[in-house]
Amino acid sequence: MRILLVEDEKALAKAMVKIFEKNNYSADTVYDGGDALAYLEAGNYDVAVLDIMMPKMDGITVLRKIRAEGNRIPVLML
């Protein structure tokens, strides 16, 4: 399973990736909403974990944009 983690607090993101990897998940990390949108549009992820408050674009806006494009990836909001 491929996870896209979008979290602007780098220490928290690093800890979460360690937990994902310990449980045999593959995780990519980005730190702002603009990159999140680009990765979700270009990548092949099974799930996304989005922070709500991020630089460039908040998580709710990212979610609205991908849903408007027809992307139905499961999303967990932090």
C-alpha positions as a Markdown table, in Angstrom:
| # | Residue | x | y | z |
|---|---|---|---|---|
| 1 | Met | 0.0 | 0.0 | 0.0 |
| 2 | Arg | 1.3 | 3.4 | -1.0 |
| 3 | Ile | 0.6 | 6.3 | 1.4 |
| 4 | Leu | 1.0 | 10.0 | 0.6 |
| 5 | Leu | 1.6 | 11.8 | 3.9 |
| 6 | Val | 1.1 | 15.6 | 3.8 |
| 7 | Glu | 2.3 | 17.2 | 7.0 |
| 8 | Asp | 4.2 | 20.5 | 7.4 |
| 9 | Glu | 5.7 | 19.6 | 10.8 |
| 10 | Lys | 8.7 | 17.7 | 9.7 |
| 11 | Ala | 9.3 | 16.0 | 13.1 |
| 12 | Leu | 5.8 | 14.6 | 13.2 |
| 13 | Ala | 6.0 | 13.6 | 9.5 |
| 14 | Lys | 9.2 | 11.7 | 10.2 |
| 15 | Ala | 7.7 | 9.9 | 13.1 |
| 16 | Met | 4.6 | 8.9 | 11.1 |
| 17 | Val | 6.7 | 7.6 | 8.2 |
| 18 | Lys | 8.6 | 5.4 | 10.7 |
| 19 | Ile | 5.4 | 4.0 | 12.0 |
| 20 | Phe | 4.1 | 3.3 | 8.5 |
| 21 | Glu | 7.3 | 1.7 | 7.4 |
| 22 | Lys | 7.5 | -0.5 | 10.5 |
| 23 | Asn | 4.0 | -1.8 | 9.5 |
| 24 | Asn | 5.2 | -2.5 | 5.9 |
| 25 | Tyr | 3.6 | 0.5 | 4.2 |
| 26 | Ser | 5.4 | 2.6 | 1.7 |
| 27 | Ala | 5.0 | 6.3 | 2.4 |
| 28 | Asp | 6.0 | 9.5 | 0.5 |
| 29 | Thr | 6.0 | 12.8 | 2.3 |
| 30 | Val | 5.3 | 16.3 | 1.2 |
| 31 | Tyr | 5.2 | 19.4 | 3.4 |
| 32 | Asp | 2.7 | 21.8 | 1.7 |
| 33 | Gly | -0.6 | 21.7 | -0.1 |
| 34 | Gly | 0.8 | 22.7 | -3.4 |
| 35 | Asp | 3.1 | 19.7 | -3.5 |
| 36 | Ala | 0.3 | 17.5 | -2.2 |
| 37 | Leu | -1.9 | 18.4 | -5.1 |
| 38 | Ala | 0.8 | 17.8 | -7.6 |
| 39 | Tyr | 1.7 | 14.4 | -6.1 |
| 40 | Leu | -2.0 | 13.3 | -5.9 |
| 41 | Glu | -2.5 | 14.3 | -9.6 |
| 42 | Ala | 0.6 | 12.6 | -10.8 |
| 43 | Gly | 1.1 | 9.7 | -8.3 |
| 44 | Asn | -0.6 | 6.4 | -7.8 |
| 45 | Tyr | -1.4 | 6.3 | -4.1 |
| 46 | Asp | -3.8 | 4.0 | -2.2 |
| 47 | Val | -4.5 | 6.6 | 0.6 |
| 48 | Ala | -3.6 | 10.1 | 1.5 |
| 49 | Val | -3.1 | 11.6 | 5.0 |
| 50 | Leu | -3.7 | 15.3 | 4.8 |
| 51 | Asp | -2.9 | 17.9 | 7.4 |
| 52 | Ile | -5.7 | 20.6 | 7.4 |
| 53 | Met | -3.5 | 23.6 | 8.1 |
| 54 | Met | -0.5 | 23.8 | 5.7 |
| 55 | Pro | 1.4 | 26.4 | 3.8 |
| 56 | Lys | 0.5 | 27.2 | 0.2 |
| 57 | Met | -2.9 | 25.4 | 0.3 |
| 58 | Asp | -4.8 | 23.9 | 3.2 |
| 59 | Gly | -5.8 | 20.3 | 3.2 |
| 60 | Ile | -9.5 | 20.9 | 2.7 |
| 61 | Thr | -8.8 | 22.8 | -0.5 |
| 62 | Val | -6.5 | 20.0 | -1.7 |
| 63 | Leu | -9.3 | 17.5 | -1.0 |
| 64 | Arg | -11.9 | 19.7 | -2.8 |
| 65 | Lys | -9.6 | 20.0 | -5.9 |
| 66 | Ile | -8.9 | 16.3 | -6.2 |
| 67 | Arg | -12.5 | 15.4 | -5.7 |
| 68 | Ala | -13.5 | 17.9 | -8.4 |
| 69 | Glu | -11.1 | 16.1 | -10.7 |
| 70 | Gly | -12.8 | 12.8 | -10.0 |
| 71 | Asn | -10.0 | 11.4 | -7.7 |
| 72 | Arg | -11.8 | 9.2 | -5.1 |
| 73 | Ile | -8.7 | 8.2 | -3.1 |
| 74 | Pro | -9.5 | 7.6 | 0.6 |
| 75 | Val | -8.3 | 10.5 | 2.7 |
| 76 | Leu | -7.6 | 10.9 | 6.4 |
| 77 | Met | -7.6 | 14.5 | 7.6 |
| 78 | Leu | -5.4 | 15.5 | 10.5 |
